[in-house]
Amino acid sequence: MRITNFIRRLSLHEYQAQNLMRAAGISVPSGAVASSASEAESVAKTLPSPRSVVKAQILAGGRGLGTFKSGFKGGVHIASSPASAAQFAGSMLGQTLVTKQTGAAGQPVSKVYIVEEIPDIKREVYFAIMNDRASGGPVAIASAEGGTSIEEIAAERPEAIVRSVGHMDLEAARAMASKLGFSSPKIVDQAAREFLRLFTLFLDSDATLVEINPFVETKSGRVLCADAKITIDDNASFRQKDIFAARDFSQENPLEVRAAKHDLNFVALDGNIGCMVNGAGLAMATMDIIKLFGGAPANFLDVGGGASKEQVKAALELITADPKVSAILINIFGGIMRCDTIAHGIVDAAKEVDLSRVPLVVRLMGTNVEAGKKILKDSGLKLVACDDLEDAAKAVVDLSRKN
């Protein structure tokens, strides 16, 4: 079962992140995005050198070591000429790239980012800014060992991690840059000013993460952000309309996209038992008990405490849209959410959604539970009603195996 903490945030492609950084005066490599091989060649011709780096744009890490389903290896390649850039782009565009972060399904590549090669890199460092729950504010994290996994560095050599907690000013940025061992006071000052601009961007864009890996110093005496990862808090969508307008829905599970439009907390999973529950804690417990009795949840779906009939209907449409689903468990504890509202939503959904395809197990408890049960009983729907969660879980697992 695959599930993460349900935090809504907008992930940006690398080219989108670096466009934001350019606008903020932050040093990044020259480059532009391309949607075709010919466009990639045209972009490469505008760069300072004939050599360029062609990067597949997906919302996942590990691109360089990834493999396309076509068999082509690597989502990041160094091109020796504009014509070579076009060839690499042609091998990537329209294909699906599988990396250690995408899962077996991979992600489609519809754009490539063509950037200048930086041939004179002297050293690489890691730099990131994120929100820190412990301190209640932003924290900047850096390491002199850039270009590698920061998780491994933190686990194996925690002393290699440099931190700056809270608001960053130029003095704090210089102190951090000094600890990273740049080659001269001039480079320390350049790096500090870049760190400060990145911190300002983090605040101004309502980011939850700004990560640069690697942040490089060149032999010619400049510093720049050679790569970028930025995520934005979804709660700030009303303030960051231009950023959210560029959201790439092709990189997201289509069912999760539909769920977000109805303000439903939905995460697609790999099993075959659809779940509709109110409350994240109860949803997790429901999935756990399904696993306990040998089943596999097809989704995490929390309709929340105040869902309307329309949201309940939308939730059932989401569940039944997944062809893997062979049984559905609805588990509602009526506190703020009333059981009769859920029942009305189920009945309304049955008028437009074919609920006869999969067996339905319903457990209602709490506010207006008797009214809810009566609505379902009078509806004529074929379903299994249970008062006990253990009985409901056993029933839905058994029905999923038979269907």
DOVEX-740531 format. One record per residue: y, z, x of N, C-alpha, C, CB in turn. Coordinates in steps of 0.1 Angstrom, whole numbers, plus 5000, padded with zeros to 4 digits. Glycine has a CB too. Layout:
BEGIN
YZXYZXYZXYZX ...
% end
This chain:
BEGIN
498850005009500050005000501250005009500050124990 502249915006503449905014504649945006503549755020 505350045010506550085004507450155013506250174991 508750145012509650205020510550295012510550105029 511450375018512450455010513250355002513250535020 513450384990514250284981515750304983513850304966 516250224993517650234996518150084995517950285010 519050064986519649934984520649904994520149914970 520449795002521449755011521349605013521249835025 522449545017522449405020522249375035523749335015 521249295038520949255052521649125054519449255055 522349105065522948985069522148905079524349015074 522148775078521648695089522448715102521548545085 521848685113522548695126523848615126521648655137 523848495121525048415121526148475112524748265117 525748535101526648595092527248715099526048635079 526448795105526948915112527948875123525748995118 527548775131528448735142529748665137527748635151 529648605125530948555119531848665116530648465107 531348775110532148895107532748945120531249005100 531948955131532349005143533448925150531249025153 533348785149534348695154535648725147533948555152 535648745134536848765126537448895129536548765111 536648995135537149125139537649125153536149235136 537549015160538049005174537049055184539249085175 535749055180534649105188534048985196533549175180 533749005209533248895217531848865214533348935232 531548745210530148695207530048555213529948685191 528848505215528648375220529248265211527148345223 529648155216530048035208528847985201530747925217 529047945188527947885181528247865166526647975182 527347805159527447785145526047765139528347665142 526047775126524747765119524547615115524747845106 523247575114522947435110521747445100522547355122 521847345091520747335080519847215082521447325067 520147135093519347015095519246985110519846885088 518346905114518146875129519446805134516946795131 519946715126521146635131522346725132521446515121 522446825122523546915123523447005135523646995110 522147045138521947135150522347055163520447165151 522046925163522446845175524046845176521846705174 524646825165526146815165526746945169526646785151 526147065165526747195169526547205184526047305161 525347175189525047195203525947115212523547145206 526446995207527346915215528746975216527546775208 529047075207530347145208530347265217530847185194 529247305222529147425230529547405245527647475230 529947505252530447495266529447425275530747625271 528147435273527147385282526147305273526347495290 525447205280524447125272523247215268523947015281 523047325275521947415271522447515260521447495284 521447535251521847625240520547705236522347545227 520747795227519647875221519547845206519848035224 518347815202518147785188517347895182517347645186 517947965172517448085166517148065151518348205168 515948075147515548075132516248185125514048075130 516748165114517448265106516648325095518848215101 516048435097515348515087515748655087513748495088 515548735077515948875077514848965081516448915062 514448945094513349025100513449005115511948975094 512949115122512949105136511649045142513049255141 511649035155510448985161510348835161509249035155 511448765159511448615157510948545169512848565154 511348595181510948525193509448515195511548585205 508748625191507248625192506548585179506848775196 507248535170506648495157505948365158507748495146 505248325147504548195147504748135133503048215150 505148015133505347945120503947905114506147815122 503847905101502647875094502147725098502747885079 503147645103502747515107502047515120504047425108 502047625127501447635140502447645152500447525142 503647605149504747605159505047755163505947535154 505047785176505247915180506647945185504247945192 507148065180508448115184509548075175508748065198 510348175171511548145163512848145171511648245151 512748155184513848155193513548065205514348295197 514247965208513947875219515247835226513247745214 515147815239516247765247516047615248516247825262 517147545244517147395244517947345256517847345231 517347245263518047195275519147095273516947135284 519147045260520146945256520346945241519746805261 521446885236521646875222520446805215522846795219 519846705221518646645215517546735214518246515223 517346825225516246925224516547025213516146995238 517847065211518147155201517747095187519647185201 517946965186517646905173516046905171518146755173 515346885182513846895180513347025176513246845194 513947135183513547265179513847305165514147375189 515147265161515547285147514647215137517047235145 514247095140513347015132511947085130513146885137 511547155140510247225140510347355132509747255154 511547405130511747535123512147525109512747615131 513047435106513647425093512647375082514847325093 512647445071511747415060510347475062511547265059 510147555073508847615076508947765073508447585091 507747825073507747975071507348045084506648005060 508148135088507948215100507348345098509348225108 506248375105505548505103505848585116504048485101 506348705114506648805125505948935122508148815128 506049025132505449165130506149235118505549245143 507349195114508149255104508049195090509549275108 507549065090507548995077506349015069507748845079 505249065075503949065069503348925069504049105054 502148905064501448775065502148665057500048795059 502848705047503548605038504648525046504148665026 505248595056506348535063507648515055505848405069 508548455061509848425054510248275057510948525059 510848215047511248075049512448055057511548005035 512547955065513647925074514447805068513147895089 515647835063516447725058517647695067516947765044 517947785077519047765086518647805100520247845081 519247745110519047785124520447815129518247675132 520547905139521747935145521747885159522048095145 522747795162522747735176523947795183523047575174 523547865194524547935202524447895217524448095200 525547925224525547895238524547985246526947915244 523947925256523148005264524048085274522147915272 523648205277524348295286523548305299524648435280 523748215308522848205320523148305331523048065326 524248375330524648465341524648615337525948425347 523648645329523548785324523248875336522448805313 524048985338523949075349523049195345525249125354 523349245332522649355327522749365312523049495333 521749425306521749435291521749585287520549365285 522449615276522349755271522149745256523649835274 521749855250521549865236522749945230520249925232 523349895218524349975212524249955197525749925217 524450065190524350065175525150175169522850075170 525550155157526250255149525550265135527850225147 525350385131524650405118525150535112523150405120 524850555099525150675093524150785096525250655077 524550905099523751015104523751125093524151065118 522551145087522451245077522751385082521051245070 522251415095522451545100523851585102521651555114 524651495107526051525110527051495098526551455122 526451415089527251385077528251275080527951505072 528051185090528951085093528350985102530251145099 529150895108528650785116528250845130529650675118 527250785136526850815150526650685157525550905150 527150675170526950565178525850605188528250525186 524850515190523750535198523650415208522350545190 523450455221523350345231522350385242524750325238 521850285249520950305260521150195270519450295255 521050235283521250135294520050035294521350215307 519050065287517849985287517849895275516550065287 518749795275518849705263517849595263520249645263 517749525252516749405251515349445248516849335264 515049575247513749625244513749705231513149705256 512649755227512549835215513249975217511149855210 514250005209514950135211514050245206516250135203 513150215197512150325192511250365203511350265180 510750275211509950315223510750395233509350185229 511950345236512750425246512950565241514050345248 513350575228513650715223512450805223514150705209 511250745221510050825221509550865235508850755214 509650765245509150785258510150845268508650655264 511450815266512450865275513750895267512850755286 513651005259514851045251516051065259514451165243 515951105272517151125280517850995283516651195293 517250885280517950755282518850715270516850645284 518850795260519650765248521050845249518950805235 522150765247523450825248523950825233524450745257 524550935229525050945215526550985215524251055207 527250935205528650975202528651005187529650875206 528851125183528751165169530151175163528051305167 530351125151531551135144532551015147532251265147 533751035144534750935146534850895161536150975141 534950765163535050715177536450665180534050595179 537050725190538350675195538150615209539350785196 539150565215539050495228538450585238540350435232 538850715238538350805248536850825247539050945247 536350835235534950855232534150725236534650895218 534750615233534150485236534050465252534950365230 535050505259535050495273534050595279536450525279 533950705274532950805279531550755277533050945271 531250685265529950625263529650515272529850585248 530650425274530550315283530250355297531750225282 530950465302530750515315529350565317531750625318 528750625307527350675309526350565309527050765297 526750445305525750335305525750255318526150235294 526650295327526550245341526950105343525150255345 528050065336528649925338529149925353529749895328 529349795358529449785372530849815378529249635375 531849825369533249855374534049915363533949725379 535149985367536050045357536649945347537250115364 536849815352537349715344536349675333537649585352 535049665337534049635327533749755317532649595334 533849875323533749995314534849985303533950125322 536049955307537149945297536949835287538549925305 536449715292536149605283535049655272535649485290 534049715278532949755269533349855259531749815277 534249955263534750055254535549995243535550155262 536349895246537149835236536249755226538249735242 535249695231534249625222533549735213533249545230 533149845219532549945211533449995200532150065220 534750015203535750055193535949955182537050085200 535949825186536049725175534849725166536249585182 533649745172532449745164532449865155531249755173 532949975159533050095151534050075139533550225159 535150005142536149975131535449875121537349905137 534749775126534049685117533049765109533249575125 532249855114531349945107532050015095530650045117 533150065098533850135087534450045077534950225093 535149935082535849845073534849765064536649745081 533649745068532749655060531749745052531949565069 531949875052530949965045529549945050531049945030 529349935063528049905069527250035069528149845083 525950015068524950125071524350115085523850125060 524549995091524049975104524749855111522449945104 525249875123525649765131524949785144527249775134 524049685148523149705159523349575168521749715155 523549605181523749495191522649515201525149495197 521749425202520649435212520149295216519449515206 520749245227521449325237522949305237520949285251 523649405242525049395245525049365260525849525241 525649255264525449215278526749215286524949075278 526549235299527549215310527149095318527749345319 528049005320527748885328528248895342528348765321 527748815351528148805365529548755366527148725373 530048685356531348635357532448735352531448505349 531948855348532848955345533348965330534048945353 532448935321532748955307531649035300533048825300 531949095289530949155280530949095267531249315279 529849085261529749025247528449065240529848875248 528449055227527349085218526448965217527849145204 525348965224524448855224523548845212523548855236 523448945204522648945192523349045182521148985195 522949035170523649125160522749145148525049075156 522749275143522149305130523049395123520749375133 523449355111524349435102523749445088525749375102 523749565083523349595069524549665062522049675068 524749625049525949675042525449755030526749555037 526049865027525749955016525949875003526550085016 524949874994525049804981526149864972523749794974 526349994974527250064966528750014968527250214968 528949944979530249894982530449744978530449904997 529549694970529549554966530949514959528449514957 531449614952532749584945533949574955533049694935 533749634967534849624977534549504987534849754985 533349474988532949374998532449244992531849425008 533249194982532749074974532448954982533749044963 533248924992533048805000531748815008534248785010 531448935013530148955021529048935011530149095028 529049005000527948994990527748864984528149104980 528848784984528648644978527748564987530048584977 527648594999526748515009525348575009527348525023 524948655000523548715000522548604999523448814989 521548605007520548505008519348545000520148465022 519248504987518148544978516848484982518548514964 516848374990515648314993514748405003515848175000 515348505009514648595018514148715011515648635029 514348724998513948844990512848804980515148904983 512048904977510948884967511648854954510149014965 511348744947512048704935511948804924511448574930 510848884923510748984913511749094916509249034912 511949124929512849234932514249184929512749274947 514549064931515849004928516149014912516048854932 515148984905515248994890515449134886514048934883 514749224892514849374889516249424891513849454897 516849384902518149424906519249384895518549374920 518949264889519949224879519849314867519649074875 518749374865518649464853518749614857517249444846 519249634870519449774875518149854874520549844867 517049784878515749854879515349874893514649774871 514749994896514350024910512849964911514350174913 512749854918511449784918511149734932511449654909 509949764936509449714949508049654947509349834960 507849534951506549464949505549524960506649314951 504349544955503249594964502149494964502849744960 501049534970499949444972498749464962499449454986 498849554953497649584945497649504932497649734941 496849554922496749474910496949564897495349414909 497449684899497749764887499249784886497049904888 499849724875501249734873501649874868501749634863 502749924873503250064869504650054864503150154882 504850124853506250144848506350294845506550054835 507350354853507450504852508950534852506750564865 509350654847510650694848510850814858511250734834 511650784868511750884879511050844891511351024874 511750854903511050804915509950894919512050804926 510151034917509051124921507751104913509551264919 507951084900506851064891506150924894507251064876 507050824898506450694901505550704914507650594904 506050784924505150804936503950874932505950874946 504050984924502851054920501850964912503251174912 502350874904501550784896500750694905502350704886 501450634915500850544925499750624933501850484934 500050744936499150824944497850854936499750964948 497950884923496750914916495950794913497150984902 496650674911495950554910495050524923496950434907 495650544934494950534947493750634948495850544959 494050754943492950854943491750814936493550984937 491850744925490750704917490250554920491050714902 490750504932490150384937490950254933488850364932 492150274927492950154923493950124933493550174910 494750024931495849974940497049934932495349864949 498150004933499349974926499949834930500450074928 500349764920500949634922502449644924500649534911 503049754921504449774922504949914921505249684912 506049944926506850064923507950024914507450134937 507950084902508950044892509450174885508449944882 510650214888511350324882512450274872511950424893 512150304859513150254850514350354848512550234836 514250464855515350564855515350654842516650494856 516350744842516350834831517050794819517050964836 517850684820518550634808518350494805520050664810 517150444807516950304805517050264790515550264810 517550144787517650094774516350014770518850004772 516249984757515149894753515149764760515249874737 516349714763516349584770515849594784517849534771 516049714791515549734804514049754804516249854811 513549824794512149844793511449704791511749934781 512049624783511449484781511549404794512249414770 512649414801512749344814511749394824514149364819 511449524824510449584833509049524830510449734831 508749514817507349464814507249314817507049484799 508349244816508449104820508149084835509749034816 508749174843508549174857507149194861509449284864 506549304855505149334858504249224854504749464850 504349164842503449064838503648924845503549044823 504848914851505148794859504348784872506648784862 503748894876502948904888501448864884502949044895 500948754889499648704885498548794890499348564891 498848884900497848974905497549084896498249034919 498449114887498249234878497149214868499549264870 496149304868495049294859495049414849493749294867 495949514850496049624841497449684843494949724842 497949754833499249814834499249954829500349734825 499850044837499950184833501450214831499350284844 501750264819503150314816503050464815503650244802 503750534823503750674824505150734823503050724838 505450784811506850834808506850984805507450754796 507651054812507951194809509351194803507751284821 509451214790510751214783511551334785510451194768 512551324794513551424795514851364790513751474810 515651304799516751224794516251094787517751184806 515251034793514650924787513750964775513750844797 514050904763513250934751512050844749514150924739 510950914745509750834744509850724733508550934740 510650754723510750654712511450524717511450704700 512450544727513150434733512150344741514250484742 511250414748510250334756509350264746509450434764 508950324736508050264726508650144720507650364715 509950154716510650044710510749924720512050084705 510949964733511049854743509749784745511449914756 508649864744507249804746507049704734506249904746 507349754722507049664710507949544710507349744697 509249554714510149444715509649344726511549484718 509149394737508649314747507449234743508249394760 506549294735505349234730505649104722504549334722 506849104716507148984708507448864716508449024699 507848884729508248774737507348764750509648784741 506648874753505848874765504348884761506248984775 503548804766502148814762501448934769501348674766 501349044761500749164767499249164764501449284760 498749064758497249054756496549014768496948964744 497248954778496548914790495949024798497548834799 496649134798496149254806496149374798497149274818 495149464800495049594793496249684796493649664796 496649754785497749844787497349984784498849794777 497650074793497450214792498850284791496550274803 499050374781500350434779500150584778501050384767 500950654786501050804786502450844783500450864799 502750904772504050944768504051104767504550884755 504951164773505151314771506651344771504351384782 506951444763508351494763509151464751509051434775 510451434753511351414742510951304732512751384747 510851334719510551244709509151174711511551134707 508251254717506951194720506151154708506151294728 506151234697505451204685505951074678505451314675 507351064678507950944673507550814681509450954672 507450834694507050724703505650684700507250764717 504750784699503350754696503150674683502550874697 503950724673503850664660504250514660504650744649 505350484667505850354669504850264675507150344677 504150304685503150224692501950214683502750294705 501550314676500350314667500550214656500050444661 501750214650502150124639502349984643503350174631 502549964656502849824660501649734660503349834674 500449784661499249704661498949654675499449594652 499649694685499349654699498049714703500449694708 497249644711496049694717496349764730495049584719 496149894729496449974741495650104741497950014742 495550164753494850294754495950404756493850294766 495950494747496850604747496250724753497450634733 496950794762496450914769497551014770495950884784 497151144769498051254770498051314784497851364760 496951294791496751344805496851234815495351424806 497651264826497851164836496551124843498851214846 495651224846494451194852493551104844493651324855 493551124831492751034822493350894822492751094807 494750894822495350764821495050684834496850784820 495050754846494850684858493350634859495050774870 492450714854491050674854490850554845490150784850 491550554833491350444824491950314829492050484811 493150314835493750194840492950134852495150214844 492450224861491650174872490350104867491250284882 489750174857488450114851488749984844487850214841 489849974837490149844830490549734839491349874820 491249774851491649674860490349604867492449734871 489349684868488049634874487349544865487149744879 487449564852486749484842487549354838486549574829 488849364840489649244836489649134846491049284832 
% end
